[in-house]
Structures are given as C-alpha cells and as structure tokens.
C-alpha cells in the first residue's frame, strides 16, 4: 500500500481552518497512516442535498488482513504491555482533542449524517468526549472491574458501527477497548464514514502508537471479512437484528467473544397521573430525536385511555412546532433521513400502516425539494397486529396504542421480539418501580427518555442483542 496524505489538513489552530473543506477522496487508516485501499471505491453523499461529499476507499479482504495484522503487532508489542496509567494518558489526550475540535466534528457529522447541528453539537460530541474521559479513569483500575485481580485484554477487537450515531458509536466501542489494553479495527457505516476518518487524524494528533486504532471503510462485504478474520478475538456490532444474527452464525464454533446491540421497538408508557406537558416533551424526544434513527426510540406510545384524547391534542400541537430542514441551521429540529434506502423503508411501512387501517397524521410542513425527508408522523387506532406496532421503522413515525390497567400496559409493552428500552411516565414512585421490574427491557427511563451517560450500561434482551456497553459493565466485554 502506498502512503496517502491525511484527508484532513491539520492546522495547529482548528478554528482557523475550513470545517467544511472536504477532500475529494479518502484512504484507509492502517498502522497509523492513511493508505490507498486495494478495493474499489464508493461515494458518500449529503442526505440533505444529495451532493457527493467524497470518494471513499472500500477495503477488500487483503486490506482487512493488513489492518488486523497491524492491530495484532501493536497489541503484542506495545499496547497490551503498556501500564494502565500510560494508556489512560492517551485516552485523556484524545478526549481533550475531541473537545478542542468539537465544532469541526459536529459540523462534519451533520453534513455526513443529516442530523441537526444542535444535536451533534450539544448531545453527540459532548458524550463522545465524556466516554473517553470516563474510560481513561478506568484504565489503571481494571482490577476493580469485576474480572478478578489481574484481568487481561482479549487482544484485537473487530468493531462495526451503524450510521445513526457515527462518532458516538465509535466512542462506545473504542474507548473501553483501548482502556482494557485491546487494539482495534473499526469499520464505520458506508453512508457515514467521515467522522471516523477525522477521528483517525485525532489519533495521529494524540500520538497514539501505530496500529492501536485502525479504520477500514466499506460496505457489508468489508464487515463480513472483518468478522470472519481468524485474527480477531472480539467482535462488537451495533446495527440491525438481521445482520446481528448473521454475525452470530459466523462466529459460532469459534473462540471469539461477541457483543451485539441490535434493533428495538420501545414502549413509552404514559399513565393518567403523569405530568402531560412534560410527557409530551419526552415523547417528542423519544421518537423525533435524530429523525427517529435511534435503536431505543420510543416508537410505540402506550397511553392510558382516560387521558389519551388530551395527550394527543397536546402532542399534535407540539409536533406542529417542529422545524424540518437544513441540518446546519441551529433552529432545525428534524434533519434529513440518512439515505434513500432508509427513506424508502420508512415510506413503505407508513403506507402499510395506513392501508391496515391506522389513522395517519402529520403536521403541515414544506419539505425541501432535494435530499431525503420525511415529516414527523403519528398513527392512531393502532393495534398490536399492525406491522407499524411490531416492526422497527427507524424513522420519525410514532404508533399510538391505549391501555386501561398497568397489567395491560406491561402485556402490550412486552409483546415484541425486542427488548432494548422503555419509558414510564407517572407521579407514583411505587408504580415506576413496579413497571421497571415487569418490563423486559435493558433500559427503563422514568419521566424522561433518551438520556445517556458513559457511567451507565446500555444493552437489551431478546432480539435486541446481548452484552452491555457503557459503565463498568462495558469493560467486561473486553477483558478475560
């Protein structure tokens, strides 16, 4: 492989550089350098304008092999032998650089992903930095992680992340792996590779030893090659349940350790004593945050019958105030759908919901002429038999069901193959504890929704996967 220049021209003062000056082509990041890939290339486009942002190298099996071998050398010679307090310094340095370059990262994330800049700026990037700070603190305290007095790293981690939170999912994967002494080969989603490549430059800026972090870009074939590579000791995947099942079949019979964070169809449950105005804000956050591209989105709203009409009136009024448009406008609430493929799926399932008899409503809004857009949508008169109540839509679409008793709410909430998250809205603390104990979900929020913290574990049950990310629990997946 011939060495390639860094795709982001670094200047000592990030504020003086153009944060939207994207180079026309990008190589892979292997063994501390940007290099030309052996495979073909593909284009990444802006979801809001459909403009081509860059030409991205697609790693083939040979590229994957080179990356894994680089990670193995770095693991055996440097990283796993380095004292935890020294690894912590690198993680801390990365966290500080992320903070220093936060505006640049936020803008690039919104351009490449389509999400509103206020979400990238105020939610994603701060949590990214927080994860590296948090796991920097764990790097020299692993004997307290619950894996014995002398826990050891697994080796080389192959990590595959989705397109809905490109940089945040990267942090969820890389920070605990490095803290535990593992090295990493990470593949970002093919539609959102740019912030991962900028993170590679941040690794250079932090003087991270070559080979500790490797970024390979590509589509499903690249991911399959990474999962199947015999040099991988740990597979970490976030994405669809279908791909997660395929990964589980691939690693079956091997010694590879696996964590899977997959799909969801979360129930957001509102009782009649809940503060309805507060609940409405939580419902909006639960389903319309990040255009509904959230695996733990509150896509099923369960409302107690006695307050259903009042809540729906308030919810429709609130939805009418949501602003759809340019992701780089700080006043935008809902940005662009990530891809034409995802938009087609959202449209298909929404049309099916209407054809099956559910009442469809969206606020009046003008959608941009170019790009991938879908209005915030509400379905009423939904039953548990409707596909929109059972299948993950992964878009700004909310299905509303009603219930009469807590037992009925639990039954409906748990009537899903998924088990990633749930929300409960009530003023009764005893009811919150009762519901949290009954709901088969990895995360249960009380009088809030979609709140994340690096100290708290995240993961699901059933077809939502297994293993936990975040907190002390997130270390266990990278230690033996």
Secondary structure as UniProt FT lines:
FT   STRAND          3..4
FT   HELIX           14..16
FT   TURN            19..20
FT   STRAND          25..26
FT   STRAND          28..30
FT   TURN            31..32
FT   STRAND          33..35
FT   STRAND          41..45
FT   TURN            47..49
FT   STRAND          52..57
FT   HELIX           61..74
FT   HELIX           75..79
FT   TURN            80..81
FT   HELIX           84..100
FT   HELIX           102..113
FT   HELIX           117..119
FT   HELIX           120..124
FT   HELIX           125..138
FT   TURN            139..140
FT   HELIX           142..144
FT   TURN            149..150
FT   STRAND          156..160
FT   TURN            164..165
FT   HELIX           166..179
FT   TURN            180..181
FT   STRAND          183..187
FT   TURN            190..191
FT   HELIX           194..205
FT   TURN            206..207
FT   TURN            210..211
FT   STRAND          213..215
FT   HELIX           220..228
FT   TURN            230..231
FT   STRAND          234..238
FT   HELIX           241..251
FT   TURN            252..253
FT   STRAND          257..261
FT   STRAND          267..270
FT   TURN            272..273
FT   HELIX           276..288
FT   HELIX           289..292
FT   TURN            295..296
FT   STRAND          300..304
FT   HELIX           305..319
FT   TURN            320..321
FT   TURN            327..328
FT   TURN            330..331
FT   HELIX           340..355
FT   TURN            356..357
FT   STRAND          359..362
FT   STRAND          377..380
FT   TURN            384..385
FT   HELIX           387..390
FT   STRAND          397..403
FT   HELIX           406..414
FT   STRAND          421..425
FT   HELIX           429..438
FT   STRAND          443..446
FT   TURN            454..455
FT   HELIX           462..464
FT   STRAND          465..466
FT   TURN            471..472
FT   HELIX           473..476
FT   TURN            477..478
//
